[in-house]
Amino acid sequence: MTRVWLPIGRHPTFEVMNEHCVSHSADVRVWLGLLVILGPVLLVAMDGSVLFLAMPKITEALSPTADQALWILDIYGFAVGSLLIAFGNLGDRYGRLRLLMIGAAVFGAGSAGAAFAPTPELLIAFRMLMGVAGATLLPSALAVLSELFIDPRQRSKAIGIFAATFAAGFAIGPVVGGQLLNRFWWGSVFLINLPVAVLFLLLAPILLREVRSTRPGRVDALSVLLSAAGILLSVYAIKQAVAEGLTMTSVVTGIAGIVILGWFVRRQRHLDRPLIDFRLFRDRVFTIAIITGLLPLAAWSSAAYLAGIYLQSVLGLSVLHAALLALPGAAVLTVTCIVTPALVERVGKRAALITCHFCIAAGLLLLVPTGLSGGIGWYIASTVIAGVGYGISFSVVADTAVAAVPAERAGSAAAIAETSNEIGNALGIALLGSLATLLFRLQGPDLAGTLNETLQIPNLAPAVAGEAKTAFVTGLHAAAVTAGILHGALGTLALRWIPKSLPHTDDAGAPPVQDIGEERSMQR
């Protein structure tokens, strides 16, 4: 999930390739342009979560291994998070609208390939391609939108709609996926992307203008490769250790991932224009804000994924029934995201962040009473209460991170906040999902790597099926308790570290920040 900061005023480092509108008031064409931009934004958000209810169907059709199932889910988020900042810089150099259109075309092609992928390996490859394309869409869409609206108040309103659309897309992804799976085959969750991508490619050249930086910066290609390789190798090692125990492959891969990540961090400290400015983490408020950008997404994605399997494979609900049960939590999350900015004006960001973590912790712990039967009520209560915390997190993190640093480093702060969202989404499934898988392997009947694979074994005895379901529920509880404890600890840390009075926002409702590309150009 990506938060959005509000760019205040005109961007002096952007030149618009077409002529500006004479009037400062947005006309119908401008608002139509906003609708066109929201299409890809909604797709990127939904594709981060649309597979949570689809995994039982995908497992039945493609028979992926336990680690392949996790890669199908989280390779998308890793690709987006690893390349988000780099593609923001490429948009500065070559044009945001051009990159946006290339991204939409590749996203559509990747979606078509994923829909008809005959093997788990190809599905993972196409999901990665979709993630690469998604990384081009988010920063470019926001920059084009910001230049589309000349009036600052209307721009703030438009970006608010942008943020709410992203939050809503992420929340309703499982619901939409469940509705499609109830009527069509599993690939339909990808085919819904094609009409939106085609419409965008047809209308964007008519309604949108090209935007680029007049002083574009250079992308450090080695840093991009190091960050992506280090993250993927480290996560691969964890998954291998969970699936097969500690082997020479998992140990060597894990050490290589850690070494590469250390190299990445060291390189950033010596670059004039790093991909991630680690000096910003010296500020405690900024650190809390970035962790708040990562941890709630990790908890949300892992809980949604594991709960989807629980509802269908343990309680035996249909995919449509499971999707409907997700509606209350999705509605609370979306509404909270929308109303939080107004509430923050009254209670302040400190109170909002603290409330966020304790609500998520309480909601996650409500999953502990779930069992082999009668867990529906606990699941709904969990999603509703945690949804309040998720909604607060999605609304205030970027602004808090930006307000905690000097104005000239606001672009870097916002970029790190965005990246933490996507990495958190993927890490939740990779790490907490792997924890649940490990416990299933240790306590289950040891007939297959996942619950769904076990339940598909012919002539499976009811007692063995019950043992497998019990082992899965144990893993679900362990993941929920672990995430809940982490959120409780972060809420307590926020009580101690965040001052009672944070910097106030301006009249537009957000700190005066610059675009990522603009700040980088100024630094150069």
N, C-alpha and C positions, 0 to 999 in steps of 0.2 A: 504494500500500500504506500503510495507516495503522497506526501503532504505538499502543499503549495504555499509559497510565500508571495506576498503581494508587492509587485514592483511599483513604486510610487513615482509619479511624474514621467516625463518623456525620457527615452533612452538616448543620450547624446552619442553613444558609440554605434548605434544602429542607423543604417541608411535604408530607406524603403525604396525598392526598385521602381515602383510605380509612383504616380503623383498622389500626394495626400489629399484627403477630402477637405474641402474648404470649411465645412461646418464642423464644429467640435461635437455636435450631438450625433450619436450613432443612428443611422437610418436602418431601414428594413434589411438592406443588403448586408450590413455589418452583423446584425443579429442572426441572419441566415448563415453567415460565415462562422459564427460561434457554434451553431448547431452542427455544421460540417466538422468542425474541430472536435466536438464532443464525441463523435462517432468512434474514432480510433482510441480516444481516452477511455471510453466505456469498454471497448474490446480488451485493451491491455489490462484493465482492472478485473474484468470478469475472467479472463484467462488465467489469472493468478489463483483462482479458487474454483473454477467451474468443474474441475476433475474430482473434487472431494467426494461427491456422491457417485461418480462414474467408475471408480476403481474396481468395485466388485464386477461390473459388466466387462471392463477391460481385462481383468484377470481371467474371467470366464472365456473370453474370446482369444486372448493372446498368450495366456499362461506365462506371465513374466515371473522371474525369481523375486525373492524378497527385496534384494537390493535394486533390481531393475524397476520394481514398482515404485520405490522411493525416488529413483532417478526420473521416472516419467513425471512425477509430481514436482520435483524441485529443481530440475535442470533449467526450467524456464526462469525461475526467480534468480538463480545464480547468474545466468546469462545477462539478464536485465541489470542486476546490481553491479556486475563487474564492468559493464560497458557504458553505464549511464553518463558518467562524467566525461568520458572520452568522446562520446557522440555529441554531447553538448558543445564541446570544443570544435568538432568537425563541422557542426552546423554553423558556428561562427565563421569558419573559413569558406565553406562552399555554398552556404545558403540554407536557412532553416526550412523553408517551404520545399526546396528540392529534396532535402534529406527526409522530410516528412512524407513526401510522396514515394520516395524509394522505400522507406520503411513500411508504408501501407501496402505497397505491391508485394514486398517480401513476406510480410505478415500474412497476406492472403494466400500466397503460394505455400508457405509453411503450414497454414491451416488445412489447405486441401490435401497436402501430403500426409499430415497427421491423421486426417479423417479416414484415409484408406490405407494406412500403414499395416502391412501384413505381419510384422514381427515387432517385438518389444524394442529391439535395437533401432529399427527405423523410426518408431514412434518417438524414442528418446532424441534421435537426430533431428527430426522435424520440430519437436518441442524446443530444442536448443536454437534452431533457426528462427522460430517465433520469438524467442527471448531476445536474440540479437536484434531483430526488427523492432521489438517493443522498446528496446533501449534507445532507438532513434526517435520514437514517437513522442515520448513524454517531454523532454526538454525542448524539442522543436515546437511542439504544439503550444506550450506555454508562451514561448517567445513570439510566435506568430499571433497568438491571441492578444498578448500585451500590446503589440504594435497595431492591431486591428482597431482597438478602442482608443481614441485620442483623449476623450474626457476622462480625467482621473477617477471620478466617482463611478462612472459607468464601467471603467476598466476594473475597478475593485469589485463591483457587482458581478461582472463577467467571470472574473477569476474565482470568486466565491462559488458561482455555479459550476465552474470547472472542478473545484475541490469536492463539492457535494456529489457531482457525477461520478468521480473516481471512487469515493467512499461507498456510494450506493452500488456501483458496479461490483466492487469487491464483496459487498455483503450479499447481493442477490445472485452472484455467480452460481453457488450450489443450488439455489432454488430453480434458476433457469435450466441448469443442467439436469436436475431431477425431472422437470416437466418434459424436456426433450427425450430423456431416456425412457420415460413411461410410454412414449409413442414410437420412437425410432431406435436405430442401433446406436452404439456408443460413439461412432464417428460424427453423429449429428451435432455434438457439442462443439465441434470445430467448424463445421460447415456454416454455422450462423455468422461466422466472421466474414464470409465472402461477400454477401450483398452490401455490408457496410463499407468494406474496403473498396469495392467497385464504385459505389456512390461517391466516396471521398475522392477517388482518382478522377472522376468525371467533373465534380463540382469545385474542387479546391482551386484549380487554375482560374476559374471564373470569379470566385468570391474572395479569395485570399491573395495577399501580396507577399512578395519575397522579402526576407529580412536577413541581413548578415552583419557581422561586425566590420567596422572600417579598419580595425587593427586586430585581425585574428591572431590568436596565439598558436604555437606549435603543440601538437599532441605528443607526449612522450610515449612512444609505442612500447618500449621495454617495460615501462611501469604498468601499462595495460596488460601485457602478457604475464608479468610477474604476479599481479593481483589475481587474475583469473586462474592461472596455473596453481598458485599456492592454495587458493580456496578449494578448487576442485580436487586436488590431490589429498588435501587434509580430510575433506569430507569422504572421499572414496576410501581412505584408510579406515575411517570410523565404520563405514558400512561393511567393509570386508571383514573387519574384526567382529562385528555383530553377527554377520551371516555365517562366518566360518571359524570364528575364534582367532586368537593371535597367531598369525602366520608370518613368515618372512616377508611376503608381499605386502601385507598390511603395515608391518613395522617400517619397512624401507620406504614405502609410499608416504606414510605419516611423517617420517623424519624429513623426507624431501619437501613435503608441503610446508612444514614449519620453517625449514631453512629458506625456502623461496619467499615465504611471507616476511621473514626477518630481513631478507635482502630488499624486498619491496619497501618496508618501513625505513630502512637505512637510506635507500635511494631518495625517498621523499624528503628526508631531512637535508639533503644536499642539492636539491633542485630549486631554482629560483621560482618556478611555477609548478608545484607538485600537484599530482592528481588529488591527493588528500593531504591537507595541511595539519599534521599531527600536533603542531604547537597549540592549536585551538583547544585541545583536550586539557591544557593546563587550567582552564576555567572550570570550576566544579559544576556550575549551572549548565554550561554547555555539555559537559560529560553526561550529566543526568538526562538532559534532553535527548542526546543521541542514543543513549541506552534505552530510553523510553521510546525512541523511534524503532529500535530493533526488537526488544523483548516482547511487547504486546503482539507484534506481527508473528513472532515465533510461536507464542502461546495460541494465538487465534488459528493459525494455519494448522498446527499439529492437532489441536482439539477438534477442529472441523473435520480434518481427514480421519482421525481415529473414531470420532463420533459417527461419521457417515458409515463406516464399516460396522460399528456397534449396532446401529439402528437396523441395518439390513441383514447382516450375517449372524448377529447374536439374537436380536429380538424378532427377526424374521419379517420386518416391515417391507413393503414395496418401496421402490425408489420414489414414487410419487408421494407416498405417505411421509417418507423421510424428508422430502423437500418441503412439504407443507409444515412439518414440525420446525423447520429452520426459519420459517417466516417471522415469528415473534422476535427472535433475536436479531434478525436482519433489520426489521423495522425499528427496533430500539436503537441499534447502532446508527442507522441512517439519520433518524430524528435527532439523536444526541449530537452527531457530527454537525448538524445544521444549527442547533440552538446553542451549542457550546460557546461560540464567540460572544454572544450576548451575555451569557452567564459569567464568562470570564471578566467582563467589564465590571461585574458586581463583586465577585469573590476573589478575583486575581488568579494569575497563572499558577502560583505556588499551591494554592488550595486545589486547583483543578488537577494538577499533576499528581498530588498526593491521593486525591479521591480516585483518580484513574487507576493507580496501582492496587489500592485496597479493594476496589470493586472487581477488578480482574481476578485478584487472588481469591476473593470470596466466591466468585462465579465458578472458577476452576475447581475449587474444593467441593462444590456441590455435585461434581461428577463422581465423587468417591462413593456415595451410597448406591450408585447404579449397580445392577447385578444382571443375572441371566433372565430376569423378568421384572416388570414393574419399574423400569428406569426412565420411562418417557417424561414423567413429571419432573424428575430431577434434571433431565437434559434441558427441558424448556426453561426451568428456573435458572440453570447455569448460563444459558445463552443470553437470557434477558439481563441478568445482573452484570455479567461480564461485558455485555454489549454496551452498557453505560460507560465502562472504563475504556473500551476500545474506541468508542465514538469521541471521547474526550482526547485520547491520545492522537487520533487521526487529525484533530482540529488544532491543537496548540503546540505540537512539538517543534515544527519548523520555525514558527514565530519566536518561541522561547530560545531556540538555538541561535537564531539570528540576533536577538536582542542581547544575548550574553557576550557578544564579541564586538570589536570596533567596527564602525560602519564600512571601512574600506575592506574588511574581510568578510562581509556579509554574504557575498556570493559563494565563497568557499564553505561557509557554515551551512548554507541552504543546500549545497550540493552534497555535503556529507550527510545531512538529514535525509535527503531523498535516497541516497545509496543505502543507508542503514535500514530503511523501510523494506527495500527489495531483498537485501541480504537476510534480514530477519525473517521474512516470509519463507525463504528457502531453507534457512538454518533450522527453523522450527520443525519442519518435516524431516529434515536430514538427521538432526540430533535427537529430538524427543521421539520422533517416529522410530529411530533406530533403538532407542531405549525400550520402547514397547515391543519391538521385534525381538530384542535380546531376551526379554523376560518370557515372551511366547516360546522362543526356542528352548529356554532352560526349563520351563514348567509345563510345556505342552506335550502332546503325545509323540513328538519327534518323527512325524510322518511326512511333513512338508514345512517349508519355510514361513508360510503365512496361514492365517485362519481360512481364507477363501480357498487356497489350494488344498488344505486339509479336508474341508467340507465337500470338495468335489471328488474325493476318492470314492470309487464305487464300493457299495456294500459296507459303508462305514458304520460301525456299531454305535448306537445312541450314547453309550457311556463314553466312548472315545470322542464323539462330537462334543459332548458336554465338557469333557476335560479340555478340549481345544478352546472352547468358548470361555471357560473359566480362566485359562491362561491369558487369552487376549484381554479380558476385562481387567486382569491384574496389571497388564502392561498399560492399559488406558489409565487406570488409577495412578500408577507410578508416574506417567508423563504429566498428568494433571497436578499431582501433588508437587512434583519438581518445579513445574512452571509457577504454581501458586506460591511456593516458598520463595522463589526468586522475585516474584512481584511484591510479596510482603516485605522482603529485605530491601528492595529498591524504594518502596514507599517509605520505609523507615529512614533510609539514607537521604531521601528527598526532604524529610522533616528536618534533618540535621544540616544538610548542605545548602539548601535553597534559602536565600534570605527572604524575610517576610515581605519585603517590598522589592519587586522586580522593575526594571525599566518600563516606563509607560509607552504605549503605542501612540501613534499620531492620530489625527482626526479620521483618517481613512480606515483605521482599525488594524493597522499592521506597521511594523517598524519600517523606516525608509531604507529599503535595500536595493541593491543593484542586481542586474542580471549576472549570471555566472560568467558569461563571455565578456561582459563589460568590465567586471572586476579584474579578470585575468588580463584584459587589454591594458587596463590602467596600471597593473602591477608591472607589466612589461615595459 
